[in-house]
Amino acid sequence: MTTLRGKLSNHLFLTVFSLLMLYPVIWWVGASLKKTVELGLPTIWPSTPMWENYSKGWHFSGDYTFAHFFGNTLLMELGNVAGGVFTAALVAYGFSRLQFKLRAFWFLILLLTMMLPGQVTVVPQYILFNKLGWVDSYVPLVLPHFFGGGAFFVFLLVQFIRGIPRDLDEAAKIDGTSVYGIFFRIILPLIKPALVTVAIFTFIWSWDDFFAQVLYISSVDKFTVGLALRMFIDQFDIQWGQLLAMSLLSITPSVIIFLFAQKYFVEGIATTGLKG
């Protein structure tokens, strides 16, 4: 009886806590269906839902629909995720398995870059990309992901790979497998949960990186979803209902990806923390 009461208490607490966490999202959904004059009212759900906020918001720009901006963002994300996951895994494999001079020193330098504020590199990076003629393109947003994918992701994968027995590598070497063969045929399949974790983080962080997007993209036809949402603010008569409707749609790709990959995501985070 005590155990049953304990389980009911836990479920009740988790239910109430979940509702508290979901309240901003519920308000967000209700606000996206309101008229602008109703947004200041204390009610969550509008008296008459304005479903046309979604259709009008989707076509708010005369030349482009939100499908165009979603396409731009997803195209950019494809390069970011592919480059970030592959190069982070490759660099992590080198640090965790290969022997070379000053390996510990270079790994320390890699970790120190995690402590370097991103604002420090903004100006020199912009000057470099501007001289190369890459401003107002996706290259400055995508190319950095092809150079290791980020120190945090390399560190995460190094910890994961170190937990894989080296006996597998030795057995593969005896069979004549090359260094790259071990990476592609043994290491990559075994670190799939960690790779999914890196892919999810890369997708979400680059999707939400409004600062870099507004810094390098200026042409409307190349706008991402974040820049398209800013266009609502630039209007004289801001349609807040349409803005909230489109901002709600803008998070759906991240939510969908997390829901479908959460099994690997949780496994990757949990097991990485256990690696020695």
N, C-alpha and C positions, 0 to 999 in steps of 0.2 A: 504493500500500500504506500509505504514511504517512497519507494522507487518510482511508482506511478505518479505520485504527487510531484516528485522532483522533475520527472520528464515533462509533465504538464506545465510546471513553472518555467522550465527552460524554453519550451515551445512558445509559451505566452510572452516571455521576455523577448525572444528572438523575433516574434511576430510584431510586437509593438516597436521594437528597435528598427525593424525593416521598414515599417510604415513611416517612421520618422525620417529615415534615410531617403525614402521614396517621395516624401512630401514635395521637395523642390521640383522633381520631375512631373509629379501630378499637377502642380501649379503651372508649370511650364506648358503642359499639354492644354490645360484649360485656358491659359492666357493666349495661346496661339489661335484659339477659336473666338476670341473676344474682339469687339470693336475697340478702337483706341480710347474712347471715352469711358469704357468699362474697366480698363486696366487698373484704375485706382480704387475700384470697389473691393471690399474684403471677401467677396465670394470667389470660390475656386473655379466653379463651372459657370459659363455664361448662360443667361436666360435664353438666348437664341444663338446656337453655335454658328459661327461664320466659317463654314467649310470652304468657302471661296477664297479664304486667306491663303490656302495652299495652292490653289490653281492660279490665283493672281500673283502670288509670290514666285511661283515657278516661272511665270512669264513676265516678271516685273520689268525686264530689260527688253526693249523693242527689237534688238538685233540678236540676242542670245537668250536661251532658256537656261535654267539651272542644270539641265542635263549636260550642256556644254562645259560648265564649270566643274561638274562632277567628273566628266571625262578627262579634263585637264589634270585634275588632282589625282585621279586613279592612275593615269599614265605616269605621273611623277612618282607616285608611291610604288609602282611596279619596279622602277629603277632603283629607288631607295632600298626597298626590302631585298631585292635580289642582290644588289651590290653589298649592302650591309651584312647580310647573313653569310654570304659566301666568303667575303674577305675577312670578316671577323673570325670565322671558323678556321680559315687558312692560317691567319696570324697566330691564333690560339694554339693550333696544332704545332706550329714552329716553336713557340715558347714552351710548350708542355712536353714535347717529344724529341725535338732535334737538339743536338749539342753543337754550339758554336761559341766563339769568343765573346766575352762580355755579355752573355745572355742575361744574367741576373741584373747587370747594370742597365741594359736597355729595357728590361721589364720594369725596373724601378722608374726609369724615365717615363715609360708608358703610364704607370700609375700616377706619377706626379702631374701629368697633363689633366687628370681628372680634377685636380685642385685648382686648375687655371680657369678663372672666370671667362665665359664665352665672350663677354664684352671686350676683352683685351684683344681678341683676334679679329673683331668685326672690321675695323678700319683697314688693316693691311690686306685682309682677304678681299674686301671690296675693291681696293686699288689694284690688286693683282687681276681679279676677274674683269675689271673695267679695261685694263690695258690689253687683256686677251680678247676683248670684244664679246664677252659672254654675258654682260648685263642685259637684262630683259630677255632672258632665256632660262630654261630649267637646268642648265649645266651647273651653275653655282649651287643649286639645291640638291642635285643628284650626285655630282662627281665626288664630293667628300666622302660619301658612303662607300665608294669603291677603294678607299685607302684605309682599310682596317675596320670600318664600320663603327668605330668609337671605342675608347679605352675601356669603358664600363662593360661593353659586350665582350671584348676580348678577355677581360678578367673573369667574367662569368663563365665563358666557355673553357678557359684554362682550368678553372676549378673543377669543371665537369669532366674534362678529358683526363685530368690527373687521377680520377677515380676509376678509370678503365684499366684493367690489368695489363701490364706491359707484356705478359706472356703471349697475348694475342698478336702483338707486333712481332715478337721473336718468331712465333710459329709462321707468320706470314712471310718473314724474311727468309726462313729456311725453305719455304716453297717458291722462293724467287720473286716475291712481290716487291715492287719498288717502293720508295718513300711515298710517292704520290698515289700509288696503288693502295697502300695501307690507309692513306687519308680518305680516299673515295670509297673503298670497299669495306673498311672496318670502322674507322672513326666516325664518319658522317652518319651511317645508319644507327650507331649506338648513341649519338648525341641528339637525336631527333627532338626530344622534349625541350632541350636547351635551345635548339635552333628555332623552334616554334616560339619560345619565350622571346628570343631576340627579334624575330619577325614581328610579333605583336607590339613590342616596345617601339621598334623602329617605325612601324606604321602609325601608331598613335602619336608619337612625339613629332614626327615630320608632318603629319596631318594637321596638328595643332600649332605648328611653328609659324605663326602669323608674322613675326618680326622679319624672319629671313625672306618670306614671300613678298612682303610689302617693300623690302629693301631692294630686291633684284627684279621684280616683275612690275612693269608699268603699262604694258599693252592690255587692253580689256579682253581681247580674244585669247590671251594666255592666262587670264585670271584663274586662280584656284577658288575653292568654295569659300575660304576665309576672306579673300579679297572681294568676292562677290557680295558677301554679307555686309562688308563695309560700304558698298555702294548704296545700301538702304539708308545709312547714316548721312551720306552725302546729299540726299534729297532734301529739298526745302520742307516738304510735308512728309514727315517720316511715318510710314505705315507700320506701326509696331507689331500689329497682329501678324502681318505677312513676314516681318523680320523674324519673329519668334517661331513662326511655322517653318521657315527655311532653316533656321538655326537648329531646330529640332530634327529636321531631316538630315542635317549635316553630320550629326553624331551617329546615325544609323549604321554606316559602314564599320565604324570602330566597334559598336555594340555587337553587330552580327559576327564579325571576325572573332571577338572575344568569346561569344557564346559557343561557337563551333569549335574553337581551339582551346577552351578553358581546361580540358582534361590534360592536354600536354603542357599548358601554361603552368598549372598548379604543380604538376609533376616535375617540371623543369626547375621551378623556384625551390620546391622542397628538397629535391635530391641535390641540387647545387649547393645548398646550405650544409649538406652532410658530407660533401667531398673534403678530403683532407689535402 
